[in-house]
């Protein structure tokens, strides 16, 4: 940043976090994807400014930020139904740290030591389908040629994310190579300047991580199912068979809930399909590097820490083997 730029922006703030953060937000907008900008803006206006907006940057202490973190973990949800997820709080603190770094470049330094702030939150158990549930759901989804059921199958047997399924087009299915290419994701975002969810829009964009751009071999169970889509228009959305009409993530989630009811299964989050896929892969001996690339993770550690969890059935099997050796 040039000295002229620093001087100009320093003159436009009072040293208060709200002023500095607005200048920071204006600056980063020129360099970010729209989805990232909206995410940072929402974290700032929904969480940081209501609590810390009137604080002078020069007085923002480590103790104050630690108290802010504890409050967010305990009761940070906007609907007042408990605390935020640790990942969300980490994102909030990351934004606050960037604002402080920007403030320091403008001559307003914070004494907060972000490296001393620790976040610990009891992790909620990851829900996956047991094998009987997976077989029940799989049989139901394979029962007919419904395009929306085909989309859910891609998550259950190939680990695609919800937004990736909604964005998938027929041109992304390479029938000769038996590969599905993941190149885009779909999401609904808040439009700049709007409040709450009153003004939103659906966008197609490339995934955030380069590793999410990937080619996934089609498993045998889905090869005929996807081959049957060969007559669709080349640029048609997989879920609708239309080039103009799509199904957004929120709608597919609701359709998935209806499928669970028809299968007389308890309601689970759509993302549990991805958890289930990853767990089954590990149970079948996938090496973690291969699985990480199939899932499109930025690193192998994400695969290990976030998605790969041994099922109770697997634990019982191992304990039984242990008993047999005694």
C-alpha positions as protocol buffer text, in pm:
chain_id: "A"
residue {
  index: 1
  type: UNK
  ca { x: 0 y: 0 z: 0 }
}
residue {
  index: 2
  type: UNK
  ca { x: 147 y: 343 z: -94 }
}
residue {
  index: 3
  type: UNK
  ca { x: 213 y: 615 z: 165 }
}
residue {
  index: 4
  type: UNK
  ca { x: -43 y: 839 z: -6 }
}
residue {
  index: 5
  type: UNK
  ca { x: -302 y: 563 z: 25 }
}
residue {
  index: 6
  type: UNK
  ca { x: -223 y: 510 z: 393 }
}
residue {
  index: 7
  type: UNK
  ca { x: -240 y: 883 z: 465 }
}
residue {
  index: 8
  type: UNK
  ca { x: -571 y: 920 z: 281 }
}
residue {
  index: 9
  type: UNK
  ca { x: -738 y: 631 z: 461 }
}
residue {
  index: 10
  type: UNK
  ca { x: -598 y: 733 z: 801 }
}
residue {
  index: 11
  type: UNK
  ca { x: -764 y: 1072 z: 756 }
}
residue {
  index: 12
  type: UNK
  ca { x: -1095 y: 895 z: 689 }
}
residue {
  index: 13
  type: UNK
  ca { x: -1106 y: 706 z: 1020 }
}
residue {
  index: 14
  type: UNK
  ca { x: -1115 y: 802 z: 1387 }
}
residue {
  index: 15
  type: UNK
  ca { x: -922 y: 504 z: 1517 }
}
residue {
  index: 16
  type: UNK
  ca { x: -1250 y: 332 z: 1592 }
}
residue {
  index: 17
  type: UNK
  ca { x: -1283 y: -27 z: 1470 }
}
residue {
  index: 18
  type: UNK
  ca { x: -1603 y: 47 z: 1276 }
}
residue {
  index: 19
  type: UNK
  ca { x: -1433 y: 315 z: 1064 }
}
residue {
  index: 20
  type: UNK
  ca { x: -1115 y: 116 z: 1003 }
}
residue {
  index: 21
  type: UNK
  ca { x: -1306 y: -199 z: 916 }
}
residue {
  index: 22
  type: UNK
  ca { x: -1518 y: -15 z: 658 }
}
residue {
  index: 23
  type: UNK
  ca { x: -1207 y: 115 z: 486 }
}
residue {
  index: 24
  type: UNK
  ca { x: -1062 y: -237 z: 494 }
}
residue {
  index: 25
  type: UNK
  ca { x: -1381 y: -379 z: 346 }
}
residue {
  index: 26
  type: UNK
  ca { x: -1378 y: -124 z: 63 }
}
residue {
  index: 27
  type: UNK
  ca { x: -1016 y: -210 z: -9 }
}
residue {
  index: 28
  type: UNK
  ca { x: -1055 y: -588 z: -25 }
}
residue {
  index: 29
  type: UNK
  ca { x: -1367 y: -576 z: -242 }
}
residue {
  index: 30
  type: UNK
  ca { x: -1151 y: -499 z: -543 }
}
residue {
  index: 31
  type: UNK
  ca { x: -949 y: -819 z: -500 }
}
residue {
  index: 32
  type: UNK
  ca { x: -1196 y: -1085 z: -387 }
}
residue {
  index: 33
  type: UNK
  ca { x: -1451 y: -1311 z: -548 }
}
residue {
  index: 34
  type: UNK
  ca { x: -1804 y: -1193 z: -475 }
}
residue {
  index: 35
  type: UNK
  ca { x: -1875 y: -1494 z: -255 }
}
residue {
  index: 36
  type: UNK
  ca { x: -1571 y: -1427 z: -35 }
}
residue {
  index: 37
  type: UNK
  ca { x: -1651 y: -1057 z: -7 }
}
residue {
  index: 38
  type: UNK
  ca { x: -2009 y: -1131 z: 103 }
}
residue {
  index: 39
  type: UNK
  ca { x: -1884 y: -1383 z: 358 }
}
residue {
  index: 40
  type: UNK
  ca { x: -1639 y: -1137 z: 513 }
}
residue {
  index: 41
  type: UNK
  ca { x: -1896 y: -858 z: 506 }
}
residue {
  index: 42
  type: UNK
  ca { x: -2153 y: -1073 z: 686 }
}
residue {
  index: 43
  type: UNK
  ca { x: -1904 y: -1182 z: 951 }
}
residue {
  index: 44
  type: UNK
  ca { x: -1813 y: -818 z: 1007 }
}
residue {
  index: 45
  type: UNK
  ca { x: -2165 y: -676 z: 1027 }
}
residue {
  index: 46
  type: UNK
  ca { x: -2335 y: -970 z: 1198 }
}
residue {
  index: 47
  type: UNK
  ca { x: -2073 y: -1043 z: 1462 }
}
residue {
  index: 48
  type: UNK
  ca { x: -1773 y: -811 z: 1490 }
}
residue {
  index: 49
  type: UNK
  ca { x: -1924 y: -463 z: 1469 }
}
residue {
  index: 50
  type: UNK
  ca { x: -2224 y: -523 z: 1701 }
}
residue {
  index: 51
  type: UNK
  ca { x: -1984 y: -628 z: 1977 }
}
residue {
  index: 52
  type: UNK
  ca { x: -1663 y: -437 z: 1906 }
}
residue {
  index: 53
  type: UNK
  ca { x: -1753 y: -165 z: 1657 }
}
residue {
  index: 54
  type: UNK
  ca { x: -1713 y: 128 z: 1900 }
}
residue {
  index: 55
  type: UNK
  ca { x: -1379 y: 2 z: 2035 }
}
residue {
  index: 56
  type: UNK
  ca { x: -1068 y: 202 z: 1953 }
}
residue {
  index: 57
  type: UNK
  ca { x: -817 y: -21 z: 1778 }
}
residue {
  index: 58
  type: UNK
  ca { x: -544 y: 104 z: 2010 }
}
residue {
  index: 59
  type: UNK
  ca { x: -746 y: -33 z: 2303 }
}
residue {
  index: 60
  type: UNK
  ca { x: -844 y: -372 z: 2159 }
}
residue {
  index: 61
  type: UNK
  ca { x: -680 y: -608 z: 2407 }
}
residue {
  index: 62
  type: UNK
  ca { x: -617 y: -980 z: 2401 }
}
residue {
  index: 63
  type: UNK
  ca { x: -846 y: -1026 z: 2702 }
}
residue {
  index: 64
  type: UNK
  ca { x: -1128 y: -842 z: 2527 }
}
residue {
  index: 65
  type: UNK
  ca { x: -1099 y: -1058 z: 2216 }
}
residue {
  index: 66
  type: UNK
  ca { x: -1079 y: -1375 z: 2427 }
}
residue {
  index: 67
  type: UNK
  ca { x: -1403 y: -1277 z: 2603 }
}
residue {
  index: 68
  type: UNK
  ca { x: -1559 y: -1207 z: 2262 }
}
residue {
  index: 69
  type: UNK
  ca { x: -1455 y: -1554 z: 2141 }
}
residue {
  index: 70
  type: UNK
  ca { x: -1600 y: -1727 z: 2450 }
}
residue {
  index: 71
  type: UNK
  ca { x: -1930 y: -1544 z: 2405 }
}
residue {
  index: 72
  type: UNK
  ca { x: -1954 y: -1639 z: 2038 }
}
residue {
  index: 73
  type: UNK
  ca { x: -1884 y: -2004 z: 2115 }
}
residue {
  index: 74
  type: UNK
  ca { x: -2146 y: -2006 z: 2390 }
}
residue {
  index: 75
  type: UNK
  ca { x: -2427 y: -1786 z: 2257 }
}
residue {
  index: 76
  type: UNK
  ca { x: -2324 y: -1639 z: 1923 }
}
residue {
  index: 77
  type: UNK
  ca { x: -2607 y: -1760 z: 1698 }
}
residue {
  index: 78
  type: UNK
  ca { x: -2836 y: -1488 z: 1565 }
}
residue {
  index: 79
  type: UNK
  ca { x: -3143 y: -1700 z: 1642 }
}
residue {
  index: 80
  type: UNK
  ca { x: -3028 y: -1718 z: 2007 }
}
residue {
  index: 81
  type: UNK
  ca { x: -3019 y: -2097 z: 1997 }
}
residue {
  index: 82
  type: UNK
  ca { x: -2669 y: -2148 z: 2131 }
}
residue {
  index: 83
  type: UNK
  ca { x: -2314 y: -2090 z: 2016 }
}
residue {
  index: 84
  type: UNK
  ca { x: -2148 y: -2069 z: 1680 }
}
residue {
  index: 85
  type: UNK
  ca { x: -1939 y: -2350 z: 1538 }
}
residue {
  index: 86
  type: UNK
  ca { x: -1568 y: -2329 z: 1610 }
}
residue {
  index: 87
  type: UNK
  ca { x: -1495 y: -2294 z: 1237 }
}
residue {
  index: 88
  type: UNK
  ca { x: -1723 y: -1989 z: 1214 }
}
residue {
  index: 89
  type: UNK
  ca { x: -1559 y: -1825 z: 1516 }
}
residue {
  index: 90
  type: UNK
  ca { x: -1216 y: -1891 z: 1366 }
}
residue {
  index: 91
  type: UNK
  ca { x: -1332 y: -1718 z: 1047 }
}
residue {
  index: 92
  type: UNK
  ca { x: -1456 y: -1421 z: 1251 }
}
residue {
  index: 93
  type: UNK
  ca { x: -1122 y: -1388 z: 1432 }
}
residue {
  index: 94
  type: UNK
  ca { x: -938 y: -1420 z: 1101 }
}
residue {
  index: 95
  type: UNK
  ca { x: -1135 y: -1122 z: 968 }
}
residue {
  index: 96
  type: UNK
  ca { x: -1067 y: -925 z: 1287 }
}
residue {
  index: 97
  type: UNK
  ca { x: -694 y: -1002 z: 1260 }
}
residue {
  index: 98
  type: UNK
  ca { x: -686 y: -878 z: 899 }
}
residue {
  index: 99
  type: UNK
  ca { x: -860 y: -557 z: 1003 }
}
residue {
  index: 100
  type: UNK
  ca { x: -599 y: -504 z: 1276 }
}
residue {
  index: 101
  type: UNK
  ca { x: -314 y: -562 z: 1031 }
}
residue {
  index: 102
  type: UNK
  ca { x: -474 y: -312 z: 794 }
}
residue {
  index: 103
  type: UNK
  ca { x: -516 y: -66 z: 1082 }
}
residue {
  index: 104
  type: UNK
  ca { x: -149 y: -100 z: 1173 }
}
residue {
  index: 105
  type: UNK
  ca { x: -54 y: -13 z: 814 }
}
residue {
  index: 106
  type: UNK
  ca { x: -268 y: 300 z: 855 }
}
residue {
  index: 107
  type: UNK
  ca { x: -100 y: 396 z: 1182 }
}
residue {
  index: 108
  type: UNK
  ca { x: -360 y: 251 z: 1421 }
}
residue {
  index: 109
  type: UNK
  ca { x: -203 y: -47 z: 1597 }
}
residue {
  index: 110
  type: UNK
  ca { x: -387 y: -293 z: 1825 }
}
residue {
  index: 111
  type: UNK
  ca { x: -214 y: -452 z: 2125 }
}
residue {
  index: 112
  type: UNK
  ca { x: -413 y: -774 z: 2080 }
}
residue {
  index: 113
  type: UNK
  ca { x: -196 y: -1088 z: 2057 }
}
residue {
  index: 114
  type: UNK
  ca { x: -399 y: -1309 z: 1827 }
}
residue {
  index: 115
  type: UNK
  ca { x: -144 y: -1590 z: 1853 }
}
residue {
  index: 116
  type: UNK
  ca { x: -235 y: -1630 z: 2221 }
}
residue {
  index: 117
  type: UNK
  ca { x: -607 y: -1680 z: 2160 }
}
residue {
  index: 118
  type: UNK
  ca { x: -722 y: -2041 z: 2180 }
}
residue {
  index: 119
  type: UNK
  ca { x: -1057 y: -2180 z: 2078 }
}
residue {
  index: 120
  type: UNK
  ca { x: -1178 y: -2506 z: 2221 }
}
residue {
  index: 121
  type: UNK
  ca { x: -1527 y: -2635 z: 2170 }
}
residue {
  index: 122
  type: UNK
  ca { x: -1664 y: -2982 z: 2224 }
}
residue {
  index: 123
  type: UNK
  ca { x: -1711 y: -3136 z: 1882 }
}
residue {
  index: 124
  type: UNK
  ca { x: -2056 y: -3270 z: 1805 }
}
residue {
  index: 125
  type: UNK
  ca { x: -2053 y: -3628 z: 1675 }
}
residue {
  index: 126
  type: UNK
  ca { x: -2052 y: -3663 z: 1298 }
}
residue {
  index: 127
  type: UNK
  ca { x: -2365 y: -3838 z: 1174 }
}
residue {
  index: 128
  type: UNK
  ca { x: -2314 y: -4101 z: 908 }
}
residue {
  index: 129
  type: UNK
  ca { x: -2548 y: -4364 z: 770 }
}
residue {
  index: 130
  type: UNK
  ca { x: -2487 y: -4715 z: 889 }
}
residue {
  index: 131
  type: UNK
  ca { x: -2466 y: -4981 z: 621 }
}
residue {
  index: 132
  type: UNK
  ca { x: -2831 y: -5085 z: 651 }
}
residue {
  index: 133
  type: UNK
  ca { x: -2945 y: -4722 z: 619 }
}
residue {
  index: 134
  type: UNK
  ca { x: -2715 y: -4666 z: 322 }
}
residue {
  index: 135
  type: UNK
  ca { x: -2852 y: -4976 z: 147 }
}
residue {
  index: 136
  type: UNK
  ca { x: -3212 y: -4867 z: 214 }
}
residue {
  index: 137
  type: UNK
  ca { x: -3152 y: -4518 z: 80 }
}
residue {
  index: 138
  type: UNK
  ca { x: -2948 y: -4647 z: -214 }
}
residue {
  index: 139
  type: UNK
  ca { x: -3222 y: -4891 z: -323 }
}
residue {
  index: 140
  type: UNK
  ca { x: -3479 y: -4614 z: -301 }
}
residue {
  index: 141
  type: UNK
  ca { x: -3271 y: -4373 z: -510 }
}
residue {
  index: 142
  type: UNK
  ca { x: -3197 y: -4636 z: -775 }
}
residue {
  index: 143
  type: UNK
  ca { x: -3561 y: -4738 z: -801 }
}
residue {
  index: 144
  type: UNK
  ca { x: -3638 y: -4503 z: -1090 }
}
residue {
  index: 145
  type: UNK
  ca { x: -3464 y: -4260 z: -1323 }
}
residue {
  index: 146
  type: UNK
  ca { x: -3547 y: -3940 z: -1135 }
}
residue {
  index: 147
  type: UNK
  ca { x: -3284 y: -3674 z: -1204 }
}
residue {
  index: 148
  type: UNK
  ca { x: -3295 y: -3538 z: -851 }
}
residue {
  index: 149
  type: UNK
  ca { x: -3240 y: -3888 z: -715 }
}
residue {
  index: 150
  type: UNK
  ca { x: -2942 y: -3917 z: -949 }
}
residue {
  index: 151
  type: UNK
  ca { x: -2800 y: -3601 z: -791 }
}
residue {
  index: 152
  type: UNK
  ca { x: -2836 y: -3742 z: -439 }
}
residue {
  index: 153
  type: UNK
  ca { x: -2667 y: -4064 z: -556 }
}
residue {
  index: 154
  type: UNK
  ca { x: -2364 y: -3859 z: -665 }
}
residue {
  index: 155
  type: UNK
  ca { x: -2322 y: -3740 z: -307 }
}
residue {
  index: 156
  type: UNK
  ca { x: -2382 y: -4082 z: -153 }
}
residue {
  index: 157
  type: UNK
  ca { x: -2151 y: -4279 z: -384 }
}
residue {
  index: 158
  type: UNK
  ca { x: -1904 y: -4015 z: -508 }
}
residue {
  index: 159
  type: UNK
  ca { x: -1889 y: -3762 z: -224 }
}
residue {
  index: 160
  type: UNK
  ca { x: -1999 y: -3453 z: -420 }
}
residue {
  index: 161
  type: UNK
  ca { x: -2097 y: -3150 z: -216 }
}
residue {
  index: 162
  type: UNK
  ca { x: -2449 y: -3013 z: -231 }
}
residue {
  index: 163
  type: UNK
  ca { x: -2355 y: -2705 z: -435 }
}
residue {
  index: 164
  type: UNK
  ca { x: -2144 y: -2914 z: -672 }
}
residue {
  index: 165
  type: UNK
  ca { x: -2439 y: -3142 z: -749 }
}
residue {
  index: 166
  type: UNK
  ca { x: -2667 y: -2844 z: -818 }
}
residue {
  index: 167
  type: UNK
  ca { x: -2411 y: -2688 z: -1055 }
}
residue {
  index: 168
  type: UNK
  ca { x: -2332 y: -3009 z: -1243 }
}
residue {
  index: 169
  type: UNK
  ca { x: -2416 y: -3016 z: -1615 }
}
residue {
  index: 170
  type: UNK
  ca { x: -2424 y: -3299 z: -1864 }
}
residue {
  index: 171
  type: UNK
  ca { x: -2109 y: -3164 z: -2029 }
}
residue {
  index: 172
  type: UNK
  ca { x: -1923 y: -3242 z: -1707 }
}
residue {
  index: 173
  type: UNK
  ca { x: -1988 y: -3615 z: -1747 }
}
residue {
  index: 174
  type: UNK
  ca { x: -1724 y: -3776 z: -1969 }
}
residue {
  index: 175
  type: UNK
  ca { x: -1895 y: -4098 z: -2072 }
}
residue {
  index: 176
  type: UNK
  ca { x: -1595 y: -4244 z: -2258 }
}
residue {
  index: 177
  type: UNK
  ca { x: -1355 y: -4192 z: -1967 }
}
residue {
  index: 178
  type: UNK
  ca { x: -1626 y: -4276 z: -1708 }
}
residue {
  index: 179
  type: UNK
  ca { x: -1543 y: -3960 z: -1516 }
}
residue {
  index: 180
  type: UNK
  ca { x: -1741 y: -3678 z: -1357 }
}
residue {
  index: 181
  type: UNK
  ca { x: -1567 y: -3341 z: -1370 }
}
residue {
  index: 182
  type: UNK
  ca { x: -1631 y: -3104 z: -1080 }
}
residue {
  index: 183
  type: UNK
  ca { x: -1578 y: -2753 z: -1211 }
}
residue {
  index: 184
  type: UNK
  ca { x: -1846 y: -2531 z: -1058 }
}
residue {
  index: 185
  type: UNK
  ca { x: -2051 y: -2489 z: -743 }
}
residue {
  index: 186
  type: UNK
  ca { x: -2386 y: -2319 z: -682 }
}
residue {
  index: 187
  type: UNK
  ca { x: -2484 y: -2115 z: -381 }
}
residue {
  index: 188
  type: UNK
  ca { x: -2729 y: -1851 z: -271 }
}
residue {
  index: 189
  type: UNK
  ca { x: -2559 y: -1538 z: -139 }
}
residue {
  index: 190
  type: UNK
  ca { x: -2672 y: -1212 z: 9 }
}
residue {
  index: 191
  type: UNK
  ca { x: -2650 y: -920 z: -232 }
}
residue {
  index: 192
  type: UNK
  ca { x: -2422 y: -633 z: -127 }
}
residue {
  index: 193
  type: UNK
  ca { x: -2602 y: -364 z: 69 }
}
residue {
  index: 194
  type: UNK
  ca { x: -2896 y: -583 z: 172 }
}
residue {
  index: 195
  type: UNK
  ca { x: -2997 y: -671 z: 525 }
}
residue {
  index: 196
  type: UNK
  ca { x: -3072 y: -1025 z: 638 }
}
residue {
  index: 197
  type: UNK
  ca { x: -3201 y: -1268 z: 375 }
}
residue {
  index: 198
  type: UNK
  ca { x: -3433 y: -1017 z: 205 }
}
residue {
  index: 199
  type: UNK
  ca { x: -3216 y: -972 z: -102 }
}
residue {
  index: 200
  type: UNK
  ca { x: -3029 y: -1279 z: -216 }
}
residue {
  index: 201
  type: UNK
  ca { x: -2932 y: -1436 z: -543 }
}
residue {
  index: 202
  type: UNK
  ca { x: -2814 y: -1772 z: -672 }
}
residue {
  index: 203
  type: UNK
  ca { x: -2472 y: -1775 z: -835 }
}
residue {
  index: 204
  type: UNK
  ca { x: -2254 y: -2027 z: -1016 }
}
residue {
  index: 205
  type: UNK
  ca { x: -1887 y: -1995 z: -933 }
}
residue {
  index: 206
  type: UNK
  ca { x: -1568 y: -2194 z: -927 }
}
residue {
  index: 207
  type: UNK
  ca { x: -1498 y: -2368 z: -595 }
}
residue {
  index: 208
  type: UNK
  ca { x: -1296 y: -2177 z: -337 }
}
residue {
  index: 209
  type: UNK
  ca { x: -1007 y: -2424 z: -339 }
}
residue {
  index: 210
  type: UNK
  ca { x: -817 y: -2528 z: -653 }
}
residue {
  index: 211
  type: UNK
  ca { x: -817 y: -2884 z: -517 }
}
residue {
  index: 212
  type: UNK
  ca { x: -1197 y: -2883 z: -545 }
}
residue {
  index: 213
  type: UNK
  ca { x: -1156 y: -2876 z: -924 }
}
residue {
  index: 214
  type: UNK
  ca { x: -1125 y: -3247 z: -979 }
}
residue {
  index: 215
  type: UNK
  ca { x: -1212 y: -3549 z: -1194 }
}
residue {
  index: 216
  type: UNK
  ca { x: -1383 y: -3837 z: -1011 }
}
residue {
  index: 217
  type: UNK
  ca { x: -1404 y: -4187 z: -1162 }
}
residue {
  index: 218
  type: UNK
  ca { x: -1764 y: -4307 z: -1180 }
}
residue {
  index: 219
  type: UNK
  ca { x: -1818 y: -4617 z: -961 }
}
residue {
  index: 220
  type: UNK
  ca { x: -1977 y: -4922 z: -1126 }
}
residue {
  index: 221
  type: UNK
  ca { x: -2304 y: -4874 z: -935 }
}
residue {
  index: 222
  type: UNK
  ca { x: -2363 y: -4542 z: -1114 }
}
residue {
  index: 223
  type: UNK
  ca { x: -2219 y: -4607 z: -1460 }
}
residue {
  index: 224
  type: UNK
  ca { x: -2543 y: -4716 z: -1629 }
}
residue {
  index: 225
  type: UNK
  ca { x: -2738 y: -4451 z: -1439 }
}
residue {
  index: 226
  type: UNK
  ca { x: -2521 y: -4174 z: -1578 }
}
residue {
  index: 227
  type: UNK
  ca { x: -2489 y: -4329 z: -1925 }
}
residue {
  index: 228
  type: UNK
  ca { x: -2869 y: -4307 z: -1950 }
}
residue {
  index: 229
  type: UNK
  ca { x: -2832 y: -3926 z: -1938 }
}
residue {
  index: 230
  type: UNK
  ca { x: -2660 y: -3922 z: -2275 }
}
residue {
  index: 231
  type: UNK
  ca { x: -2964 y: -3780 z: -2455 }
}
residue {
  index: 232
  type: UNK
  ca { x: -2978 y: -3465 z: -2242 }
}
residue {
  index: 233
  type: UNK
  ca { x: -2870 y: -3136 z: -2403 }
}
residue {
  index: 234
  type: UNK
  ca { x: -2496 y: -3087 z: -2359 }
}
residue {
  index: 235
  type: UNK
  ca { x: -2530 y: -2782 z: -2133 }
}
residue {
  index: 236
  type: UNK
  ca { x: -2833 y: -2908 z: -1941 }
}
residue {
  index: 237
  type: UNK
  ca { x: -2826 y: -2910 z: -1562 }
}
residue {
  index: 238
  type: UNK
  ca { x: -2815 y: -3268 z: -1439 }
}
residue {
  index: 239
  type: UNK
  ca { x: -3093 y: -3215 z: -1183 }
}
residue {
  index: 240
  type: UNK
  ca { x: -3346 y: -3074 z: -1430 }
}
residue {
  index: 241
  type: UNK
  ca { x: -3239 y: -3184 z: -1780 }
}
residue {
  index: 242
  type: UNK
  ca { x: -3285 y: -2820 z: -1884 }
}
residue {
  index: 243
  type: UNK
  ca { x: -3031 y: -2561 z: -1997 }
}
residue {
  index: 244
  type: UNK
  ca { x: -3228 y: -2276 z: -1838 }
}
residue {
  index: 245
  type: UNK
  ca { x: -3385 y: -2423 z: -1525 }
}
residue {
  index: 246
  type: UNK
  ca { x: -3183 y: -2534 z: -1224 }
}
residue {
  index: 247
  type: UNK
  ca { x: -3248 y: -2655 z: -870 }
}
residue {
  index: 248
  type: UNK
  ca { x: -3074 y: -2454 z: -601 }
}
residue {
  index: 249
  type: UNK
  ca { x: -2911 y: -2614 z: -293 }
}
residue {
  index: 250
  type: UNK
  ca { x: -3185 y: -2519 z: -48 }
}
residue {
  index: 251
  type: UNK
  ca { x: -3448 y: -2683 z: -270 }
}
residue {
  index: 252
  type: UNK
  ca { x: -3244 y: -3001 z: -313 }
}
residue {
  index: 253
  type: UNK
  ca { x: -3203 y: -3021 z: 65 }
}
residue {
  index: 254
  type: UNK
  ca { x: -3581 y: -3013 z: 103 }
}
residue {
  index: 255
  type: UNK
  ca { x: -3623 y: -3280 z: -165 }
}
residue {
  index: 256
  type: UNK
  ca { x: -3369 y: -3495 z: 19 }
}
residue {
  index: 257
  type: UNK
  ca { x: -3567 y: -3462 z: 342 }
}
residue {
  index: 258
  type: UNK
  ca { x: -3876 y: -3584 z: 158 }
}
residue {
  index: 259
  type: UNK
  ca { x: -3683 y: -3886 z: 32 }
}
residue {
  index: 260
  type: UNK
  ca { x: -3580 y: -3971 z: 389 }
}
residue {
  index: 261
  type: UNK
  ca { x: -3943 y: -3961 z: 500 }
}
residue {
  index: 262
  type: UNK
  ca { x: -4043 y: -4191 z: 215 }
}
residue {
  index: 263
  type: UNK
  ca { x: -3770 y: -4432 z: 331 }
}
residue {
  index: 264
  type: UNK
  ca { x: -3895 y: -4398 z: 690 }
}
residue {
  index: 265
  type: UNK
  ca { x: -3552 y: -4280 z: 797 }
}
residue {
  index: 266
  type: UNK
  ca { x: -3472 y: -4013 z: 1054 }
}
residue {
  index: 267
  type: UNK
  ca { x: -3385 y: -3669 z: 921 }
}
residue {
  index: 268
  type: UNK
  ca { x: -3017 y: -3602 z: 863 }
}
residue {
  index: 269
  type: UNK
  ca { x: -2820 y: -3318 z: 711 }
}
residue {
  index: 270
  type: UNK
  ca { x: -2750 y: -3353 z: 338 }
}
residue {
  index: 271
  type: UNK
  ca { x: -2378 y: -3326 z: 413 }
}
residue {
  index: 272
  type: UNK
  ca { x: -2402 y: -3655 z: 604 }
}
residue {
  index: 273
  type: UNK
  ca { x: -2398 y: -3826 z: 263 }
}
residue {
  index: 274
  type: UNK
  ca { x: -2045 y: -3696 z: 208 }
}
residue {
  index: 275
  type: UNK
  ca { x: -1943 y: -3806 z: 559 }
}
residue {
  index: 276
  type: UNK
  ca { x: -2086 y: -4150 z: 483 }
}
residue {
  index: 277
  type: UNK
  ca { x: -1902 y: -4177 z: 152 }
}
residue {
  index: 278
  type: UNK
  ca { x: -1568 y: -4083 z: 312 }
}
residue {
  index: 279
  type: UNK
  ca { x: -1614 y: -4328 z: 598 }
}
residue {
  index: 280
  type: UNK
  ca { x: -1705 y: -4617 z: 367 }
}
residue {
  index: 281
  type: UNK
  ca { x: -1398 y: -4543 z: 154 }
}
residue {
  index: 282
  type: UNK
  ca { x: -1169 y: -4568 z: 455 }
}
residue {
  index: 283
  type: UNK
  ca { x: -1339 y: -4890 z: 563 }
}
residue {
  index: 284
  type: UNK
  ca { x: -1263 y: -5034 z: 220 }
}
residue {
  index: 285
  type: UNK
  ca { x: -895 y: -4948 z: 241 }
}
residue {
  index: 286
  type: UNK
  ca { x: -866 y: -4622 z: 44 }
}
residue {
  index: 287
  type: UNK
  ca { x: -538 y: -4448 z: 110 }
}
residue {
  index: 288
  type: UNK
  ca { x: -603 y: -4103 z: 255 }
}
residue {
  index: 289
  type: UNK
  ca { x: -421 y: -3916 z: -25 }
}
residue {
  index: 290
  type: UNK
  ca { x: -650 y: -4068 z: -290 }
}
residue {
  index: 291
  type: UNK
  ca { x: -961 y: -4002 z: -82 }
}
residue {
  index: 292
  type: UNK
  ca { x: -851 y: -3643 z: -18 }
}
residue {
  index: 293
  type: UNK
  ca { x: -825 y: -3581 z: -393 }
}
residue {
  index: 294
  type: UNK
  ca { x: -1164 y: -3742 z: -461 }
}
residue {
  index: 295
  type: UNK
  ca { x: -1325 y: -3522 z: -196 }
}
residue {
  index: 296
  type: UNK
  ca { x: -1146 y: -3212 z: -325 }
}
residue {
  index: 297
  type: UNK
  ca { x: -983 y: -3113 z: 3 }
}
residue {
  index: 298
  type: UNK
  ca { x: -704 y: -2859 z: 18 }
}
residue {
  index: 299
  type: UNK
  ca { x: -494 y: -3095 z: 232 }
}
residue {
  index: 300
  type: UNK
  ca { x: -487 y: -3453 z: 357 }
}
residue {
  index: 301
  type: UNK
  ca { x: -522 y: -3326 z: 715 }
}
residue {
  index: 302
  type: UNK
  ca { x: -869 y: -3191 z: 638 }
}
residue {
  index: 303
  type: UNK
  ca { x: -973 y: -3537 z: 522 }
}
residue {
  index: 304
  type: UNK
  ca { x: -836 y: -3699 z: 836 }
}
residue {
  index: 305
  type: UNK
  ca { x: -971 y: -3448 z: 1085 }
}
residue {
  index: 306
  type: UNK
  ca { x: -1304 y: -3348 z: 940 }
}
residue {
  index: 307
  type: UNK
  ca { x: -1456 y: -3635 z: 748 }
}
residue {
  index: 308
  type: UNK
  ca { x: -1294 y: -3967 z: 822 }
}
residue {
  index: 309
  type: UNK
  ca { x: -1460 y: -4121 z: 1126 }
}
residue {
  index: 310
  type: UNK
  ca { x: -1481 y: -4490 z: 1202 }
}
residue {
  index: 311
  type: UNK
  ca { x: -1837 y: -4619 z: 1228 }
}
residue {
  index: 312
  type: UNK
  ca { x: -1961 y: -4810 z: 1532 }
}
residue {
  index: 313
  type: UNK
  ca { x: -1995 y: -5118 z: 1312 }
}
residue {
  index: 314
  type: UNK
  ca { x: -1628 y: -5094 z: 1218 }
}
residue {
  index: 315
  type: UNK
  ca { x: -1528 y: -5053 z: 1582 }
}
residue {
  index: 316
  type: UNK
  ca { x: -1728 y: -5362 z: 1679 }
}
residue {
  index: 317
  type: UNK
  ca { x: -1560 y: -5563 z: 1402 }
}
residue {
  index: 318
  type: UNK
  ca { x: -1213 y: -5468 z: 1525 }
}
residue {
  index: 319
  type: UNK
  ca { x: -1299 y: -5539 z: 1887 }
}
residue {
  index: 320
  type: UNK
  ca { x: -1430 y: -5881 z: 1784 }
}
residue {
  index: 321
  type: UNK
  ca { x: -1105 y: -5954 z: 1599 }
}
residue {
  index: 322
  type: UNK
  ca { x: -915 y: -5853 z: 1910 }
}
residue {
  index: 323
  type: UNK
  ca { x: -1120 y: -6095 z: 2121 }
}
residue {
  index: 324
  type: UNK
  ca { x: -1046 y: -6378 z: 1875 }
}
residue {
  index: 325
  type: UNK
  ca { x: -671 y: -6337 z: 1935 }
}
residue {
  index: 326
  type: UNK
  ca { x: -699 y: -6383 z: 2313 }
}
